[in-house]
Amino acid sequence: MNLNNIHNIYFIGIGGIGMSALARYFKASNKNVAGYDKTQTAVTDSLVDLGIKIHFEDSIAQVDEAFLNYDTTLVVYTPAVPKNHKELTYFKNNKNFTVLKRSEILGLITQNTFCLAVAGTHGKTTTTSILGHLMYQCNVELTAFLGGISENYNSNLILNGNKVSVVEADEFDRSFLTLSPDLACITSMDADHLDIYGDASELIKSFQDFSEKIKPNGKLFVKNGLPLQGITYGIEDDADYSVQNIKIQNGVYVFDVKMPNATLKDVQFNLPGRHNLSNALIALAMAAEYGCPHQQLAKALASYKGVRRRFTYQIKTEELVYIDDYAHHPEEINAVHQAVREMYPNKKVLAVFQPHLFSRTKDFVDEFATSLSQFDEVMLLDIYPARELPMEGVTSSWLLQKIQNKNKQLVVKKELVTKIKESKAQVILTIGAGDIGAEVEQIKKGLSVAS
């Protein structure tokens, strides 16, 4: 399919973080872009500000007539949209329309570029945004599609040309198998999405399949210890690329990077947590292998500000710290815990967690309980269902019972600010991939009044 021949792009689920990046890209390419989403959000508002028409009622009558011309229209949808969606059903049943998943569009866009792809069950968004930032600062002509809002660019799209593409390679529903990257990394292969894969071994096989999608003469980077062959990277180990001599100075990591043919001294990075150090390292390694100058990369890394909802400071005073994070898997919660304890070793920490998906809660309930038990105090919201229907017996109450911590309670959203203010914790975390992010401003406002 030649995208140059398509004039109209219609998105079903346009407010999704990956979908909205594509919408921005096509709008910047002078396409006629419109779409549907279930809910009006800050993301949909930002797209409307670009001149993209969006409606929030699932009805084909709401779709402008221009997008009903199958000769000039491409329909893009996200797997998060339910199968009985009226608009999606209309376009799919009319065989004249071209209807593709978001991942298939990414595959089309990137196939004629030099593609750098970031895969792994954790760390994709942060790593992709670091990589996009590093290469942008090195004046590479690139387009980077991000799974979160970059604090440096206030966008989920970094646009500086079209010779190079930087993308997240998403393992959910095997989407990443539509890509054929030149350089790719795999950050982790922990069990997840078992509602899709059924079994952890199938997930691992999909990562192996992805590694075989790399173009001839391409390169694969793997976290040291993963069961795949490639250029290795790690923290304080013997990997091909390794972070060494780590210090914390004024809340900033300072370290050396051992590379195959050089050592970068006194590199600085602002994000807390060893997991973020690992993300920074692999982004730097991929950019270096592409050919970016080492000293320019080190300077760019020091100016990286992060991704919204990835260990994002909302309040940072001597008396009170409030951090919001997207963590929704036990290993991600462990990483957040490590970062908080490293930065605030003597302070009491409250974690407010909203489980994401009934299936994920069921599959990892014991691991969630163990990871959450590490905090001084825990509050649980109800499970955010996303695309799922409830499962009998799978509730936040069930998870709460398993948490080995007497300072724990269930909380409903309308009481959340009040309950947090009653806590004596000096560090407050909100954690989760559901709509807990929509509560952040209210919590921040409530805590600011209290302090």
Residue pairs with C-beta under 8 A, 6 or more apart in sequence:
1 74
1 98
1 108
3 74
3 108
3 109
6 31
6 72
6 73
6 74
7 31
7 32
7 72
7 73
8 31
8 32
8 33
8 34
8 66
8 67
8 69
8 72
8 73
8 74
9 23
9 26
9 31
9 32
9 33
9 34
9 73
9 74
9 76
10 33
10 34
10 35
10 63
10 67
10 73
10 74
10 75
10 76
10 91
11 19
11 22
11 23
11 33
11 34
11 35
11 36
11 76
11 77
12 35
12 36
12 75
12 76
12 77
12 78
12 81
12 85
12 87
12 88
12 91
13 19
13 35
13 36
13 37
13 38
13 77
13 78
13 80
13 81
14 20
14 23
14 34
14 35
14 36
14 37
14 44
14 47
14 52
14 54
15 37
15 38
15 39
15 40
15 41
15 43
15 44
15 47
15 54
16 37
16 78
16 80
16 102
17 43
17 146
17 147
17 148
17 149
17 156
18 78
18 102
18 145
18 147
18 156
18 168
18 170
19 35
19 76
19 78
19 102
20 43
20 44
20 46
20 47
20 156
21 145
21 146
21 147
21 156
21 157
22 76
22 102
22 105
22 106
22 145
23 33
23 35
23 47
23 52
24 47
24 50
24 155
24 156
24 157
24 159
25 109
25 143
25 145
25 157
25 159
26 33
27 33
27 47
27 50
27 51
27 52
28 157
28 159
32 66
32 67
33 52
34 52
34 53
34 54
34 63
34 64
34 67
35 47
35 52
35 53
35 54
36 54
36 55
36 56
36 57
36 58
36 62
36 63
36 87
37 44
37 54
37 56
38 56
38 58
39 56
40 54
40 56
44 54
47 54
48 54
53 64
55 62
55 63
58 85
58 86
58 87
59 86
59 87
60 86
60 87
60 90
63 87
66 72
66 73
67 73
70 94
70 96
70 97
70 98
73 97
73 98
74 98
74 100
74 105
75 91
75 97
75 98
75 99
75 100
76 99
76 100
76 101
76 102
76 105
77 88
77 99
77 100
77 101
77 102
78 101
78 102
79 101
79 102
79 172
79 173
79 175
80 386
80 387
81 88
82 387
88 99
91 97
91 99
92 99
100 108
101 175
101 178
102 175
103 170
103 173
103 175
103 176
103 178
103 179
104 178
106 145
106 167
106 178
106 179
107 178
107 179
107 180
109 143
109 165
110 117
110 165
110 167
110 179
110 180
110 181
111 180
113 143
113 162
113 163
113 164
113 165
114 163
114 164
114 165
114 182
114 290
115 164
115 165
115 166
115 167
115 179
115 180
115 181
115 182
115 183
116 131
116 135
116 164
116 165
116 166
116 167
116 181
116 182
116 183
116 184
116 286
116 290
117 166
117 167
117 168
117 169
117 176
117 179
117 181
117 183
117 184
117 185
118 124
118 127
118 128
118 131
118 166
118 167
118 168
118 169
118 184
118 185
118 187
118 282
119 168
119 169
119 170
119 171
119 176
119 184
119 185
119 186
119 187
119 207
119 210
120 127
120 171
120 185
120 186
120 187
120 188
120 189
120 223
121 171
121 187
121 188
121 189
121 190
121 191
121 192
121 203
121 329
121 331
122 187
122 188
122 190
122 275
122 329
122 331
122 332
122 335
123 187
123 188
123 275
123 278
123 279
124 147
124 168
124 169
124 170
124 187
125 146
125 147
125 148
125 168
125 307
125 310
125 326
126 148
126 271
126 276
126 279
126 306
126 307
126 310
127 185
127 187
127 279
127 282
127 283
128 144
128 145
128 146
128 147
128 166
128 167
128 168
129 144
129 146
129 148
129 150
129 152
129 304
129 306
129 307
130 279
130 280
130 283
130 284
130 301
130 304
131 144
131 166
131 283
131 286
131 287
132 142
132 144
132 146
132 150
132 158
132 166
133 150
133 152
133 153
133 158
133 300
133 303
133 304
134 283
134 284
134 287
134 292
134 297
134 300
134 301
134 304
135 142
135 144
135 164
135 166
135 287
135 290
135 292
136 142
136 144
136 158
136 160
137 296
137 299
137 300
137 303
138 287
138 292
138 293
138 296
138 297
138 300
139 160
140 160
140 161
140 163
140 164
140 290
140 292
141 160
141 161
141 162
141 163
141 164
142 158
142 160
142 161
142 162
142 163
142 164
142 165
142 166
143 157
143 158
143 159
143 160
143 161
143 162
143 164
143 165
143 166
144 157
144 158
144 159
144 165
144 166
144 167
145 156
145 157
145 165
145 166
145 167
145 168
146 155
146 156
146 157
146 158
146 168
146 307
147 156
147 168
147 170
148 156
148 307
148 308
148 309
148 310
148 326
149 155
149 156
149 307
149 308
149 309
150 156
150 158
150 305
150 306
150 307
150 308
151 305
151 306
151 307
151 308
151 312
152 303
152 304
152 305
158 166
164 290
167 179
167 181
169 175
169 176
169 179
169 181
169 184
169 210
170 176
171 192
171 193
171 203
171 206
171 207
171 210
172 193
172 196
173 193
173 196
174 196
174 206
174 209
176 206
176 210
176 213
177 206
177 209
177 210
177 213
179 210
179 213
180 213
180 214
180 215
181 213
181 214
181 215
181 218
182 214
182 215
182 218
182 219
183 214
183 218
183 219
183 221
183 286
183 289
183 290
184 210
184 211
184 213
184 214
184 218
184 219
184 220
184 221
185 220
185 221
185 222
185 233
185 282
185 285
185 286
186 207
186 210
186 211
186 220
186 221
186 222
186 223
186 226
186 228
186 230
187 223
187 278
187 279
187 282
188 223
188 226
188 331
189 203
189 204
189 207
189 226
190 329
190 331
191 200
191 203
191 363
191 364
192 203
192 329
192 360
193 203
194 200
194 203
194 359
194 360
194 363
195 357
195 359
195 360
195 363
195 388
197 203
197 206
204 227
207 228
208 228
211 220
211 228
211 230
214 220
219 230
219 231
219 289
220 228
220 229
220 230
220 231
221 230
221 231
221 232
221 233
221 241
221 282
221 285
221 286
221 289
222 228
222 229
222 230
222 231
222 232
222 233
223 232
223 233
223 234
223 278
223 282
224 232
224 233
224 234
224 237
224 238
224 239
225 234
231 240
231 241
231 285
231 289
232 239
232 240
232 241
233 239
233 240
233 241
233 242
233 278
233 281
233 282
233 285
234 241
234 242
234 243
234 278
234 281
235 242
235 243
235 246
235 274
235 277
235 278
235 281
236 242
236 243
236 244
236 246
240 259
240 260
240 285
241 257
241 258
241 259
241 260
241 281
241 282
241 284
241 285
242 257
242 258
242 281
243 255
243 256
243 257
243 258
243 277
243 278
243 281
244 255
244 256
244 257
244 258
245 255
245 256
246 253
246 254
246 255
246 277
247 253
247 254
247 255
248 254
248 342
248 343
251 270
251 272
251 343
252 268
252 269
252 270
253 268
253 269
253 270
253 271
253 272
253 277
254 266
254 267
254 268
255 266
255 267
255 269
255 277
256 263
256 264
256 265
256 266
256 267
257 263
257 264
257 267
257 281
257 284
257 298
259 285
259 288
259 294
262 294
264 294
264 295
264 297
264 298
267 284
267 298
267 301
267 302
268 298
268 301
268 302
269 276
269 277
269 280
269 301
269 302
269 304
270 302
270 304
270 305
270 306
271 279
271 280
271 304
271 306
271 310
271 311
272 311
272 339
272 340
272 342
272 343
273 311
273 335
273 336
273 338
273 339
273 342
274 335
274 338
274 339
274 342
275 332
275 335
275 338
275 339
276 311
276 339
280 301
280 304
283 301
284 297
284 298
284 301
287 297
288 294
288 297
306 312
309 324
309 325
309 326
309 437
310 325
310 326
311 323
311 325
311 336
311 339
312 323
312 324
312 325
313 321
313 322
313 323
314 322
314 323
314 324
314 440
314 443
314 444
315 321
315 322
315 444
315 447
315 448
315 451
316 322
317 451
319 426
319 451
320 426
320 427
320 428
320 447
320 451
321 344
321 347
321 426
321 427
321 428
322 427
322 428
322 429
322 430
322 443
322 444
322 447
323 340
323 427
323 428
323 429
323 430
324 429
324 430
324 437
324 440
325 332
325 336
325 429
325 430
325 431
326 332
326 431
326 432
326 433
326 437
327 333
327 335
327 336
327 431
327 432
327 433
328 355
328 356
328 360
328 431
328 432
328 433
328 434
329 360
329 364
330 364
330 367
330 368
330 370
330 371
331 371
333 351
333 353
333 368
333 371
333 372
333 431
334 371
334 374
336 429
336 431
337 349
337 351
337 371
337 374
337 375
340 349
340 427
340 429
341 349
344 426
344 427
347 425
347 426
347 427
348 376
348 377
348 424
348 425
348 426
348 427
349 375
349 376
349 377
349 425
349 426
349 427
349 428
349 429
350 375
350 376
350 377
350 378
350 379
350 420
350 423
350 425
350 427
350 428
350 429
351 372
351 375
351 377
351 378
351 379
351 429
351 431
352 378
352 379
352 380
352 381
352 411
352 416
352 420
352 428
352 429
352 430
352 431
352 436
353 372
353 378
353 379
353 380
353 381
353 431
353 432
354 380
354 381
354 382
354 383
354 384
354 430
354 431
354 432
354 434
354 435
354 436
355 361
355 368
355 380
355 381
355 383
355 384
355 396
355 399
355 432
355 434
356 383
356 384
356 386
356 432
356 433
356 434
357 383
357 384
357 385
357 386
357 387
357 388
358 383
358 385
358 388
358 389
358 390
358 391
358 394
359 388
359 391
361 368
361 383
361 394
361 396
361 399
362 391
362 394
365 394
365 398
365 399
365 402
366 402
368 399
368 402
369 399
369 402
369 403
369 404
370 404
372 378
372 399
372 403
372 405
373 403
373 404
373 405
375 405
375 429
376 405
376 407
376 425
377 405
377 407
377 408
377 423
377 425
378 400
378 403
378 405
378 407
378 408
378 409
379 408
379 409
379 410
379 411
379 416
379 419
379 420
380 396
380 399
380 400
380 408
380 409
380 410
380 411
381 396
381 410
381 411
381 412
381 413
381 416
381 432
381 436
382 395
382 396
382 410
382 412
383 394
383 395
383 396
384 432
384 433
384 434
384 435
384 436
386 434
396 410
397 410
400 408
400 409
400 410
409 419
411 419
413 439
416 439
416 442
416 443
417 442
417 443
417 446
417 447
418 446
420 428
420 443
420 446
420 447
421 446
421 447
421 450
428 443
428 447
430 436
430 437
430 439
430 440
430 443
